[in-house]
Amino acid sequence: MTSLVELLTYLSVSLSSLSMAELKLLGSWPSPFSYRVIWALKLKGIPYEYIEEDLSNKSPLLLQHSPVYKKIPVLLHAGKPICESMIILEYIEEFWPQIPLLPFDPFQRAIARFWVKFADDKIPAMWIVYRSSGKEQEKAMKDTVEMLRVIEEHALGSKKFFGGEEIGMVDIAFGQIAEWLGVIEEIVGVKLLEDHTFPRLHAWILNFKEVPVIRDNLPDHHEMFVFFKRRRELLLSSSQDQ
Amino acid sequence: MANTSSTHDVKVLGAWPSPFVIRARIALNIKSVEYEFLAETPGSKSQLLLQSNPVHKKIPVLIHRGKPIAESLIIVQYIDEVWSSGPSILPSDPYDRAIARFWAAYVDDKFFPSMSLIKSEQGEKKAALVKQVTEGLVLLEEAFQKSSKGKAFFGGDRIGYLDVAFGSMLGWLRATEKMGEVKLLDEAKTPGLVQWAESFCADGAVKGLIPETEKLVEFAKLLAARMKGRGSS
């Protein structure tokens, strides 16, 4: 016969694992889009279960819950899937309003959303630098530098983060510039984000990576280098000559 | 505190053919907000536009009490949040909002770009685009059935965010069908959407904003001729 203490322990463990099981994140460790969701959940202190997806062998769970794009991240909340990282972040923001990531004022929110959209529209250029060569890569490098220039001139003021003194959704949206861009630059052998050309961005990257949740939730730099370098070799050897 | 702003408080910089501009205007109509429409001259960009949207230099821009907001779907969300006493545009449930946002983004990222190319393509390329678009419409039909729950619109009884995002495209969809000599919205494959399209265009907030097919066809021809005249750039 189990003691009362054992019974209560069993119940509390079951209940907490139930509420944790309510929120699942399908992600992939090298993916910056995965990290956007991790950062948002951790900044808000929301517990979740992380499920690592092997993107070379997509699970039935992923294919079932992301039928249109078949991509991570996918957030499963009580079994209901939400896809697309920034849409997931808006959902998290609405469901768990503590530690707000968006401004309260509608106009400031519109500005924040503008830069989130800008990030999603322009960031692909840096990944084209990563996976292409020749003329296509040259154009992508120009586009990436132009993106950085616009951020430097228009998006970043004199405050610590994009929205002010606290980290927010726009910082999370641009997060890959703080870490993944550096990996791409190393692998490809270019410097696109020169510290002296982009002093505000340079300062922001330092501030961003000093935030404990960010600092403690970044993939290992060396592991990323190895992973992305290998993948790039495969991509370039299998692609046709441009 | 609805609708007591003077007309000068709210301006929309835009042009009649743009589906993105139409979104902003429908949203303001839903909230019964009067506004001044400042039409951009085709082929040139006004000082006001360049000042208000220096990053993209694109329409639409909403100017509210002198402050500019750019990007059509962001404008729609802003309108919904500011004129909160009017009928809601986004669904109230966070999960429904996520679904609406997903499909609105799909319209912008996948549907519209493919559809826009059909009129200027031929042969295999055109066939591939038509296939993409019709498959996309089948996905949107499914989304419509789930979202509408038997009612007339994606938003239910009244038009909402996804109705505005997708419905704004209907003028160009019909013009593309005419110019490309293809049937995209098909009664057999997407019966719900066919019905929805009619209801949407007849809605009070939408009436008069979706341009006539002939006018868009004429406009497209003019644009193509102007591009040719400029040569490749």
Contacts between the chains, C-beta under 8 A, distances in Angstrom:
chain1	res1	chain2	res2	distance
A	68	B	106	6.9
A	68	B	139	6.5
A	77	B	95	7.5
A	80	B	95	5.8
A	82	B	95	7.3
A	82	B	98	4.7
A	82	B	102	7.8
A	83	B	102	6.2
A	84	B	101	7.8
A	84	B	102	6.0
A	84	B	105	6.5
A	87	B	98	5.5
A	87	B	101	4.9
A	87	B	102	5.7
A	87	B	105	7.0
A	88	B	98	7.5
A	90	B	97	7.4
A	90	B	98	7.0
A	90	B	101	6.6
A	91	B	94	5.6
A	91	B	95	7.3
A	91	B	97	7.3
A	91	B	98	4.5
A	94	B	94	4.2
A	94	B	97	6.8
A	95	B	94	5.1
A	106	B	78	5.6
A	106	B	81	4.2
A	106	B	82	5.1
A	107	B	64	7.5
A	107	B	67	5.6
A	107	B	69	7.1
A	107	B	78	7.3
A	109	B	77	7.8
A	109	B	78	7.4
A	109	B	81	7.0
A	110	B	69	4.6
A	110	B	74	5.4
A	110	B	75	7.6
A	110	B	77	7.3
A	110	B	78	4.5
A	113	B	71	7.3
A	113	B	74	4.6
A	113	B	77	6.9
A	114	B	55	8.0
A	114	B	69	7.7
A	114	B	70	6.1
A	114	B	71	5.7
A	114	B	74	5.8
A	117	B	71	5.6
A	117	B	74	6.8
A	118	B	55	7.0
A	150	B	55	5.9
A	154	B	54	6.8
A	154	B	55	5.7
